[in-house]
Amino acid sequence: MSVMPYLEKDFEVHIEESLLKLNYLQGFPETYNKELCLIPSEVITFIQETQYKEWQKLENQYGSDMENKFCYRLSQEIAKHGALHVLRKGIKDRDAKFRLAYFKPSSGLNPEHLKLYSCNRLAVVRQLKYSQRNENSIDLVIFLNGIPIITMELKNSLTGQFVEEAIRQYQNDRDPNEPLLKFKRCLVHFAVGNEKIFMTTKLEGPNTRLLPFNKDTENPVNPEGHKTAYLWEDILQRDNLLMLIQNYLHVQRITEKYYDPGSNSVKEKEWEAFVFPRYHQLDVVKDALRYAKARGAGYNYLVQHSAGSGKSNSIAWLAHQLASLYQKETDTERIFDSIIVITDRKILDRQLQNTIKQFEQTVGVVNPIDFNSAQLKEALELGKDIIITTIQKFSVIAKTMTELKGKRLLLLLMKLIHHRVVNHPNILNKSSP
């Protein structure tokens, strides 16, 4: 008896069915509006289910063409500010304000917010024809409340095509000038094979650079299926994906100095980078939060990241989430009163300050100590959420720490070391792939 080959389409169907089991909705390509880059019916359903009063307020002004006008307005806002900004901040239209996503609250004391959170609509669409100029299609696209957030190109090694083919597809066959594929319109683009995953947040034609999104240099054997199943079984699980959008994704402004021979001077150039965490970064932050939540205060852990693995971003994500971490959903007090980030280099301190400050979503959460130890002492006494300082300033006030009795402080020490520590009892993460 002959065995039917496992085709790329079967791989595609497998991922779709896995996501449907995780309470995704099945979307269809014909419902997608190529001009607006939205699934209008999903947008309208979400808004009407969660914000009907605001919808009525706007409907009284727009009349019968309300749905088209609202979706056009939403599409324009995404084109201007990016999907992440709109999902986090919402949009205003005349005198009405709308949320485009609801995120899980830090504690469970607000049942109305939890109800709204459960109304988020995640949908998966196969073979999405996205262009008004040709019939090109993307294997899988994920939508949140009608807004496209993730594209995936799949390759099945059982038919002789590997993930490198998906990478080349993004580089050579996916025009970054297409509305759907423009910078910040989607949150991330995944090239997915049976064995490996790569990702990028910015398509730049042949210059597109995709980073590995693997558990190690080689993903371990998965006795229950594909080596890359963690992507659709874990990362894209409803709560995890919404948590990523809420706490991790970030548009970072980067400044770089360069020599300009024309003017014979040093100049600066600035650009935006859209940051999506790599797997090892997610893994270490998740582990640290899990241990802190289970054990509470009073323990120490070691994280060892290799060079170029994104230590500053990992610390920034961890600090911000630890600052709003509750041990139980019914708790009214956070586990830690203040998070203190300490570096052992002044240059590193400035870099880390900039990174953590840029991740700030609420003004005043991050407090860099730029002057002296007295400023640090005051910040500790006031119980500031996140405090960033050097070990030199911290050592000056270490003897007065007894005056802060009753305060639960968490210290995150970022230290440049040139050898591995192998005998620490709690090593959470040893390196990046």
Backbone hydrogen bonds, N-H to C=O, Kabsch-Sander energy under -0.5 kcal/mol:
donor,donor_aa,acceptor,acceptor_aa,energy
7,L,5,P,-0.9
11,F,7,L,-1.7
12,E,8,E,-2.3
13,V,9,K,-2.6
14,H,10,D,-2.4
15,I,11,F,-2.0
16,E,12,E,-2.3
17,E,13,V,-3.0
18,S,14,H,-2.1
19,L,15,I,-2.2
20,L,16,E,-2.3
21,K,17,E,-1.6
22,L,18,S,-0.6
22,L,19,L,-0.7
23,N,20,L,-1.3
24,Y,19,L,-1.8
25,L,122,L,-3.0
27,G,25,L,-0.7
27,G,124,V,-2.7
31,T,28,F,-1.9
32,Y,29,P,-1.6
33,N,38,L,-3.1
34,K,32,Y,-0.8
37,C,33,N,-2.1
38,L,33,N,-1.1
39,I,146,G,-2.1
42,E,39,I,-1.0
43,V,39,I,-1.9
44,I,40,P,-2.7
45,T,41,S,-2.1
46,F,42,E,-2.2
47,I,43,V,-2.3
48,Q,44,I,-2.6
49,E,45,T,-1.9
50,T,46,F,-1.6
51,Q,47,I,-3.0
55,W,51,Q,-2.1
56,Q,52,Y,-2.6
57,K,53,K,-2.0
58,L,54,E,-1.9
59,E,55,W,-2.5
60,N,56,Q,-2.0
61,Q,58,L,-1.0
62,Y,58,L,-2.5
63,G,59,E,-2.5
65,D,62,Y,-0.7
66,M,63,G,-1.4
69,K,65,D,-2.2
70,F,66,M,-2.7
71,C,67,E,-2.3
72,Y,68,N,-2.0
73,R,69,K,-2.2
74,L,70,F,-2.5
75,S,71,C,-2.5
76,Q,72,Y,-2.1
77,E,73,R,-2.0
78,I,74,L,-2.2
79,A,75,S,-2.3
80,K,76,Q,-1.8
81,H,77,E,-3.0
82,G,78,I,-2.3
83,A,184,K,-2.8
86,V,82,G,-1.6
87,L,83,A,-2.8
88,R,84,L,-2.1
89,K,85,H,-3.1
90,G,86,V,-2.2
91,I,98,F,-2.1
93,D,96,A,-2.9
96,A,93,D,-2.0
98,F,91,I,-3.0
100,L,86,V,-0.5
108,G,329,E,-2.3
114,L,110,N,-1.8
115,K,111,P,-2.0
116,L,112,E,-2.0
117,Y,113,H,-2.4
118,S,114,L,-1.7
119,C,116,L,-1.3
120,N,117,Y,-1.4
122,L,120,N,-0.6
123,A,143,F,-2.3
124,V,25,L,-2.4
125,V,141,V,-2.6
126,R,27,G,-0.5
127,Q,139,D,-2.5
128,L,138,I,-2.0
129,K,127,Q,-0.6
130,Y,128,L,-0.9
130,Y,136,N,-0.8
131,S,136,N,-0.6
138,I,128,L,-2.0
140,L,152,M,-1.9
141,V,125,V,-2.2
142,I,150,I,-2.7
143,F,123,A,-2.9
144,L,147,I,-2.8
145,N,121,R,-3.4
145,N,143,F,-0.5
147,I,144,L,-1.9
149,I,142,I,-3.0
150,I,142,I,-1.5
151,T,188,V,-1.7
152,M,140,L,-2.4
153,E,190,F,-2.4
154,L,152,M,-0.5
155,K,192,V,-2.3
157,S,155,K,-0.6
159,T,156,N,-1.8
160,G,157,S,-1.7
161,Q,156,N,-1.6
165,E,162,F,-2.0
166,A,162,F,-0.8
167,I,163,V,-2.0
168,R,164,E,-2.3
169,Q,165,E,-1.7
170,Y,166,A,-1.9
171,Q,167,I,-1.9
172,N,168,R,-2.9
173,D,169,Q,-2.2
174,R,169,Q,-0.7
175,D,173,D,-0.7
178,E,175,D,-2.0
181,L,178,E,-1.0
182,K,178,E,-0.7
182,K,179,P,-0.9
184,K,201,T,-0.6
185,R,182,K,-2.1
186,C,182,K,-0.7
187,L,149,I,-2.0
188,V,149,I,-1.4
189,H,200,T,-2.8
190,F,151,T,-2.8
191,A,198,F,-3.0
192,V,153,E,-2.9
192,V,190,F,-0.6
193,G,196,K,-2.7
198,F,191,A,-2.4
199,M,211,L,-2.6
200,T,189,H,-1.8
204,E,205,G,-0.5
207,N,204,E,-1.7
208,T,205,G,-2.1
210,L,208,T,-0.6
211,L,199,M,-2.9
213,F,197,I,-2.9
225,G,222,N,-1.9
227,K,194,N,-1.2
228,T,194,N,-1.0
229,A,226,H,-1.5
231,L,228,T,-2.0
233,E,229,A,-2.4
234,D,230,Y,-1.6
235,I,230,Y,-2.2
236,L,231,L,-2.4
237,Q,234,D,-1.3
241,L,237,Q,-2.9
242,L,238,R,-2.2
243,M,239,D,-2.1
244,L,240,N,-2.2
245,I,241,L,-2.1
246,Q,242,L,-2.1
247,N,243,M,-2.9
248,Y,244,L,-2.2
249,L,244,L,-1.9
250,H,275,V,-1.5
252,Q,250,H,-0.7
252,Q,273,A,-3.5
254,I,252,Q,-0.6
254,I,271,W,-3.1
256,E,269,K,-2.7
258,Y,267,K,-2.7
260,D,258,Y,-0.5
260,D,265,S,-3.1
264,N,260,D,-1.1
265,S,260,D,-1.6
267,K,258,Y,-3.1
267,K,265,S,-0.5
269,K,256,E,-2.6
271,W,254,I,-2.1
273,A,252,Q,-2.8
275,V,250,H,-3.9
275,V,273,A,-0.7
276,F,274,F,-0.6
281,Q,278,R,-0.6
282,L,278,R,-2.2
283,D,279,Y,-2.7
284,V,280,H,-2.0
285,V,281,Q,-2.0
286,K,282,L,-2.6
287,D,283,D,-2.3
288,A,284,V,-2.5
289,L,285,V,-2.5
290,R,286,K,-2.3
291,Y,287,D,-2.6
292,A,288,A,-2.3
293,K,289,L,-2.4
294,A,290,R,-2.2
295,R,291,Y,-2.9
296,G,292,A,-2.2
302,L,426,N,-2.9
304,Q,429,N,-3.5
305,H,303,V,-0.6
309,S,306,S,-1.5
314,S,310,G,-2.1
315,I,311,K,-2.4
316,A,312,S,-2.3
317,W,313,N,-2.8
318,L,314,S,-2.3
319,A,315,I,-3.0
320,H,316,A,-2.2
321,Q,317,W,-1.8
322,L,318,L,-2.7
323,A,319,A,-1.6
324,S,321,Q,-0.9
325,L,322,L,-1.3
331,D,328,K,-1.4
335,I,325,L,-2.8
337,D,408,R,-2.7
338,S,408,R,-1.3
339,I,385,D,-3.1
340,I,338,S,-0.5
340,I,410,L,-3.4
341,V,339,I,-0.6
341,V,387,I,-3.5
342,I,340,I,-0.6
342,I,412,L,-3.2
343,T,389,T,-1.7
344,D,414,M,-1.0
349,D,345,R,-2.3
350,R,346,K,-1.8
351,Q,347,I,-2.0
352,L,348,L,-2.8
353,Q,349,D,-2.5
354,N,350,R,-2.2
355,T,351,Q,-2.2
356,I,352,L,-2.9
357,K,353,Q,-2.7
358,Q,354,N,-2.0
359,F,355,T,-1.2
360,E,357,K,-1.3
365,V,362,T,-1.6
367,N,386,I,-2.7
369,I,388,I,-2.7
370,D,368,P,-0.9
376,L,372,N,-1.3
377,K,373,S,-2.6
378,E,374,A,-2.2
379,A,375,Q,-2.0
380,L,376,L,-2.1
381,E,377,K,-2.2
382,L,378,E,-2.1
383,G,379,A,-0.5
383,G,380,L,-0.7
384,K,379,A,-2.2
386,I,365,V,-2.2
387,I,339,I,-3.2
388,I,367,N,-1.7
389,T,341,V,-2.8
391,I,343,T,-2.6
394,F,390,T,-2.1
395,S,391,I,-2.2
396,V,392,Q,-0.8
397,I,393,K,-0.9
397,I,394,F,-0.6
398,A,394,F,-0.7
400,T,397,I,-1.5
401,M,398,A,-1.3
403,E,400,T,-1.9
404,L,401,M,-1.9
405,K,402,T,-1.2
407,K,404,L,-2.4
409,L,407,K,-0.8
410,L,338,S,-2.2
412,L,340,I,-3.3
412,L,410,L,-0.5
413,L,411,L,-0.6
414,M,342,I,-3.4
414,M,412,L,-0.6
415,K,413,L,-0.7
417,I,415,K,-0.7
422,V,420,R,-0.6
428,L,302,L,-2.4
428,L,426,N,-0.7
429,N,302,L,-0.7
